[in-house]
Amino acid sequence: MLDFFTIFSKGGIVLWCFQGAGVTESFTGPVNALIRSVILQERSGNNSFTHEALSLKYKLDNEFELIFVVGFQKILTLTYVDKFIDDVQLHFRDRYKNELEQKGALKMLTNNFEFDDDFQILLREAEESSKVRSPALMRTFKESGKSQKTVKSMIEIKGGDKGKEQGGKKNKSTKKEGDKSPKPQKPKEKQMRVWVLGGSSTKNLDYSERNGDNTTNGSDLIQEGQVDVVCILYSKKGSGFGGMFGMLKGLVGSKSLTREDMESVLEKMRDHLIAKNVAADIASQLCDSVAKKLEGKVMGTFTTVASTVKQALQDSLVQILQPKRRVDILRDVMEAQSQRRPFVITFCGVNGVGKSTNLAKISFWLIENGFTVLIAACDTFRAGAVEQLRTHQRRLNSLHPPEQHGGRPVVQLYEKGYGKDAAGIAMEAIAYARNQAFDVVLVDTAGRMQDNAPLMTALAKLIAVNMPDLVLFVGEALVGNEAVDQLVKFNQALADHSMSDKPRLIDGIVLTKFDTIDDKVGAAISMTYITGQPIVFVGTGQTYNDLRSLNARAVVGALMKA
């Protein structure tokens, strides 16, 4: 039933593995996909992952830094898997606790984890327990208790036999002499308290009137040794425990963290992220992922839960903003140059987010790095779109006069007017750039709402026909959750309207108006988390110089700031 089960360290050392009978394919591919897409991307809030025809369940052991992964065909419904993976984890930990506590990579490599027999026993027990018991057969009427009752036994006679003798008259109950209500007793007088710690119970313990000059509040008790530690801790002004307890109450104390320990802190962190413009569902997923990452981890004596959770969340956010695929445009352009072809970037996004303006900023950045640029005007719908690009072209060439570049303009515009097929114009522009030895082609597309099917189909066609090297989604940092919705639907529309079995989706993000949001930078987290693609540039102003690479740690610092 199971395709594979593997146990490996977070350092990548496989400690033990099992492969099901008849399974010929290696589990390396699915497990690597799990590591890349979930573990490294801080998406471990859910313990399930799907890879092609396989379902993978995984469990993190944070104390010993292990990962337990089981894989099976996703068409199967195996109800025992969750409990089974827990049982395997506990059994493996118990058996090899001494070896795991050493934690050295070399120690793990040299240890022989013979776990096959234990695993088979656990698997057999899990499969046996999951077998559906046959449903109990219904009793026949003759077997039921009702069949034994007679009609006479089912007739209720009020008052019993005595009522029958009295001809159906109501049987009046008579009180016995012993049934008289007892007289109410006087409440006992309040007894003086007996103090278990010694001392006289007659001593006046009310010191409320002995303030001022006669300040002996509690001094007699202290001299007699009758004060408890709790009394000292409660001596702070106001209600609640203060003093030393207030300083120590958040300490973990060298114990394994549980979800209950972290719950209140995670709830505050979730609210904080939402207040900083992180999408609500993504904030919840991030907190769940942090909880999974920390659950079972043994903390130091003088470490608080809040500081531990905050640090783990901060590390996770930095990891999200530094995703698996790094976009290095300058390196990629030079690679395309070596192949004697232009490097093609397509810009897409909704109306009014600043596609053309940020395209011009990226043009300036490329020119500053010594490359020539051809702008393809493929927004053939919006009036003034071509004229806007022509204005940018003139300004950029004035900043870098042609005479400084051998008499050739560093930026040219390729346009065919309005109402034409955008995919065809892009194809012609790329061919022109190849013939004229331009280094980069920047394809400007029409702004479109994510639910506009005809325009989304046209964009998918442009991308499928021309196969650009990079597809950049331009979104506003201001809109927060709306930008996430736009991004998700853009990706979905590109997939739905693509003519290829493997549709080309968004490769990176340009986040505009980043200078207008103060520390509410949550949109950056949301957009990167939802696609797994990097933020390539952020727009920070109105001039061509106002384009920056994203500093992940600075963004996370702003996000975590109270």
Protein Blocks (a to p, Z undefined) as FASTA:
>chain_A
ZZbdcdddfkopafbdcddehiabdcklmmmmmmmmmmmnopambacdcehjbccddddd
fknopaddddddfkbccfklmmmmmmmmmmmmmmmmmmmmnopaklmmmpccdfklmmmm
mmmmmmmmmpccdddddddfklpmklmpcfklmpccehijmlmmnnopacdddddfklpc
cdddddddddddddfkgpjfkbcfbfklmghjllcghklmmmnopacfklmmmmpgcedj
ehjllmmmmpnolpacdfklmmmmmmmmmmmmmmnopafklmmmmmmmmmmmmgopacdf
klcfklmmmmmmmmmmmmmmmcfbdcdfklmmmmmmmnopacdddddddehilpmmmmmm
mmmmmmmnopacddddfbfkbghklmmmmmmmmmmmmmmgfklnoopafbdcddebehia
fklmmmmmmmmmmmnopabdcdddddddfklmklmmmmmmmmmmnopabdcddddfklom
mmmmmmmmmmmmmmmmpcbfbdcddfbdcdehklmnojalmlmmmmmmmnopacfbdcfb
jbfklccdddfklmmmmmmpZZ
